[in-house]
């Protein structure tokens, strides 16, 4: 999930109909269908928000300070957007049941100067919004269990605070900040996994070791809400979005990271101790912003889907071949300036589908053939 170069810029407005079909049919996916949402859409999440068993979409709209919810019909089509307040300058989204009532809620990072996280708790009629402090210019949020209880906690990257805030989940979907983990400048993409295989959940964040070099910083969880000192691994020149996967057949979490400075995807293989091997780079198109994982050709291997965030607007799919090699990107039009991306099954079949958040004010859906 990520946008570094164009957040805060002025973009040319693009008029869209209530429902429009974009692009041309290419092997693997049906033509993209685009739905209007709010202004400066930046991230998208797939989840069943109303408990009817059908997948819905949530899209953060930075300029409108809200999140759009689009209800799915179970066949891959979606209704009109319903908007809910989500703080100031909402960016990264993370779905989860934060109050333990069985409904899917949303955590939304606010990129405003004050930062913080908006928690949208699901109700019978929609969502109720609550706000909790984190750090300045909170960009992305990840959910995990950093303590011994069963509640979900949050890790929030604060782009201007040079910190990762850890928020402990409390009864009723409330959160209290435990503390801040110091990072190098401009922490951005964030993920949670057991990167050092000790049974505790760790936090990985992308930050800038220098203006021309990005690194992965891993904070190793102790299990009581505290973390061991950071371990750093190189991650390319301009890393942005990040996804956790397993690419080489072992049980150690690996990373796929978009590198907008080189138009590549960096694949980092985990060593199992919180560090990663040197990145292996693969061509991904133009200005790659976000990355998701799925077996798009049903061969049992994990493939990559990447948003090419230029004005042409495509999703690039890189099919994994033997070993750690990925093929040349297969490109599917989705509309101008797609940034956020999510992978899920939207129409009930076994083929992974893709949804994007397009900065021009739409969300696009690619259904697998």
N, C-alpha and C positions, 0 to 999 in steps of 0.2 A: 504494500500500500504506500503510495508515496508520490508527492509532487514537490519538487524543490525549485524548479526554475520558473514556474508560471503562477504559483500561488501569489495573489496580491497584484497581478498584472491586470490590465484592462483588455478584455477580449471582445471581438466583434460578435454581436448578438446574432443568433441563428434562430430563425422562426421554424417551428415544427408543428405538424398537425397533431390531433389528439392521438393518432396512431399512424406510424409511417414505416414503410419497409425500406431498409437501406442496403446498398451493396448488391452483389451478385452471388448466386449460388456457387459454392466451391465444394470440392470433395470433403466430406467429414462433417459439415455443418449446413443447416438450412440458412437462407438469407437472414441477416440480422433484422430484428424488429426493435424499433426504438420507441420509448415511452417518455412523455414530458415529465420532468421533475422540477426542482428549484434551480436557482442560479448558482453557477460554479459548483457543480456536482463533483465530488472528489473521491468518495469511497462508497463501496457497496457491500452489503452482507446478505447472505441467503439463509433463511430460517423459517420455521413455522411459527409465526407470531400470534396467531389466534387459536391454535390448538385444533384445527380442522384436518390435520394430516397433510395439508398442501403447502408447498414451499412458497414463501413470499419474499419480497425484496425490500431492503432498507437502504436509502441513499442519503448521504450527508450533503447538504447544500450550504456551502460556506457563506455565500453572499446573503442568503435569506435567513440564516441562523436557525435552521430547522432540519429535521430529518423527514424525508418522504417515505411512507410505507405504501407499497403496491401489493395488493392481495392477489395471490395466484389462484388459478382455477384447477390446478392439478394436471393440466394438459400443456403447460408451457406458456400460457397467455396470462396477462395481468391487467387488473382494473386501474382506474384513475388513482393518482397519487393522493394520499391524505397526509397532511403535514403536521408535525408536532414540534414544539419549541425544544431546542437542543443546546442552549447556551449561546456563547458568542464565538463566531467563526468555527463552527464544527468541522472536524476533519476525519480522523480515524474512527472506525466503528468496531465494536466487538460484541457479538450476541452471546447471551448466557442467561441462565436462571439465577439471578442475583439475590432473590429473596426466598428461594426455596418453595415457591407455591406451584411449581409445575409449568408456569408460563415462561415464554422466552422474552427476556428483556434486552436492553441495549445499553452499552457504555459508549460514550461519545467524547473523544478528546476535543477540547476547545483551544484553538490556536490564537485566541485573543491575548493581549499583553498580560492579563491576569492568569490566563490558563485555567486549568482545572478539568474536571470530568463531569459531564451531565449523565445521570442515570435515568433512563426512561423505563419505568416499571410497567409491565403489561397489566392492563385491567380489562374488565368485560367490555368497556366502551372504547378502548384505545391504549393510551399511555399517560402516566403521570410523570412529570419531570422534576428531578432533584439535582442539586449541584454540590460538588465536593472539591475542595482545593487540592491542587497538585503543585505545579510549578509554572513559570511564565512560558507562554506559547506552547501549550501541550499539543503535540502533533498526533501521536499514535498511542494506542492502548492495547494491552494484552491481558488475558485472564489466566489465572493459575491458582494453585493451592500452595501457599508458601508457609502455612502453619499446620498444626495437627488437626484442626477442626475440618469440617466438611464444607465450609462456605468458600465461595469463589473470592479470591483477592484480585487486585489489579496492579499492573505495572504500567507506568505512564512515562513516555519520553517527552521531556520538556526542552524544546528546541532552543529557546533563549536562556534557559536556566542552566544548561549544561549538566542536567541531572536526570535520573530516572526516579520517579516517585513511586513508593510502594504503599498501596492503600489496602488495609485489612477489611475484609467483609464482615459486617455485623448483622445482627438480627433485623429483619424487616427490610433488607436490601440497602441498609445504610453502610457508609464507609468512613474510616478514619485513617489519616495518613500516619504510617509508622515512621517514615523517614525518607531521606533522599540519598541516592547513590550517585557519587560524582562521576561524570564522564568527560571525555574530551569535547570540544565545541560541537554544537549542532547535532545532538542525538536525534535520530529520526525513526526509521523502521524498527520494530520491536517484536520479539517472539519469546515464547515460554516453552521449555522442554527440559528433559533430564540430560543435559549435554555432557555431564561427567559420570553418568551411570552409577549414581550412589542412592537412587531411590528418592531423591529430593528434586524439586523443580527449580530450574535456573532461569535467569533472564538474559537474553542476548539482545543487544541494541547496536544499530549502525551509527557511528559517529565519525567525525573528521579528525584524523591524526594530523593532517596538514591540509592546506587549500587544494592540493592535488592528489590526496590520498585518503581513502576511507578505510575504516577497520571495523571488525566485529568485536565488541566488548562483551564478555560473558561474566556475569555475576553468579557465583555458585551458591545455591540456596543451602542453608543449614537445616531448615525445617521448622524454625521458630519465628520466621519473619525477618531474620537477618541473613547476611550474605558474606561470603569470603571475599578477599580482595580480587579485583578484576583481572581477567586474563584477556589479552588482545591478540587478534589474528588479522593479517591484511585481507582486504576485501575489494580491491580495485580502486579506480580513480574517482568515481562519482557514484557510489552505491546509493540505492534509494529504497525500493521495495524488497521484502524478504519473505521467504516461505521455508518452513521446516519440512524435510522429507528424508527418505532413505534411498540412496541411489546405487549403492555398491553391494547390496546383499547382506550386510551385517546389521546388527541391531543398534548401531550408533546413529544418532540424529545428524543429518547433514543439512546444508543450507543452499538455497538458490536465491541469488541476489541480482536485481537489475542494476546495470551500470550505464547511466545515461551519458556519461562523458565519452564512452567508447562504443555505444550502441551494441552492447554485449549483455549476456547473462553470465554471471560468475557462479560456478558450482564449487562449493567448498565441502570437502569430505571431513567429517568429524574424526578426531583422534580418540574420543572417549574420555578425555580429561578436561574438557572445556576449551580446548584449542582446535584449530582447523588447519588442514593442509593448504598449501598455496592454491589460490583459485585457478580453475580451468575455465577459459572463456569461450563462449559460443555466440555467434552472430544472432541478433534478436530483432533487427529492424531499425527503426528510427526513434530515438528518444524513449527507450523503454522505461516505463514508470512503475508497473506493478507486475507481480508474478504469482501464478497459482499452479497447482499440481493436479494431474488426473491421468488416467490411462485412456487416452483419447482414441487409440486404435485397437484396444482389446487384446494386446499381446502380453499382458502381465507385467509390463514395465511402466514406471512412472515417467510421464512426459511433462513438459512445461507449457504453460500458456502465459503470454506476455502482452501487455498493452503497449502499442506503439503510439505515443501521445502527441504526434505531430498533427497537422491539420488534415492530413489524409485519413487518419484514424483507422487503425486495424488492431486485431488481435493476432499475434504471431504464435503459432503452435510449433514447438520443437519436439519431435518424436525421438525418444531414446532408442538408440541402437545397441549394439553389443558393448559391454563394459560401461564406461562413463562417457561414451560418445553420443552426442545429439545431432540430429540431421539439420539441414538448412530450414529456416523458418517458413512455414506455410501460412499465408496471410489471408485474413478474413475481414472484410470491411465492417465497421461498427459505427461510423459517424466520427466527426471531428473531435480531437483532443480527449481520447479516453485515458483516464488516469487509474482509478481504482478498478479492481477486478476480483471476482469471486467465482469459484467453481462449485457446482452442485448438480443434483438431479432435479430438474424443474418440471418434467412432464411424466415422471413415474417409470420410465424405462431405465435400462442399465447404462446408457450412454451419458458420460459427463457433459453437462451444459456449462455455458459461460455467461456471466452478466458483467457489464462494465458500467462505471460512472463516468459520464462525459462532461467535461468542464463547460461545454456549451449549453447544458441544461437538459440532458436526457440520460436515461439509462437504456442500454442496448442489451438484447438477449440473443445469444447464439445457441440454438438447439441442435444437438448432435443428430446426425442422420442414422 
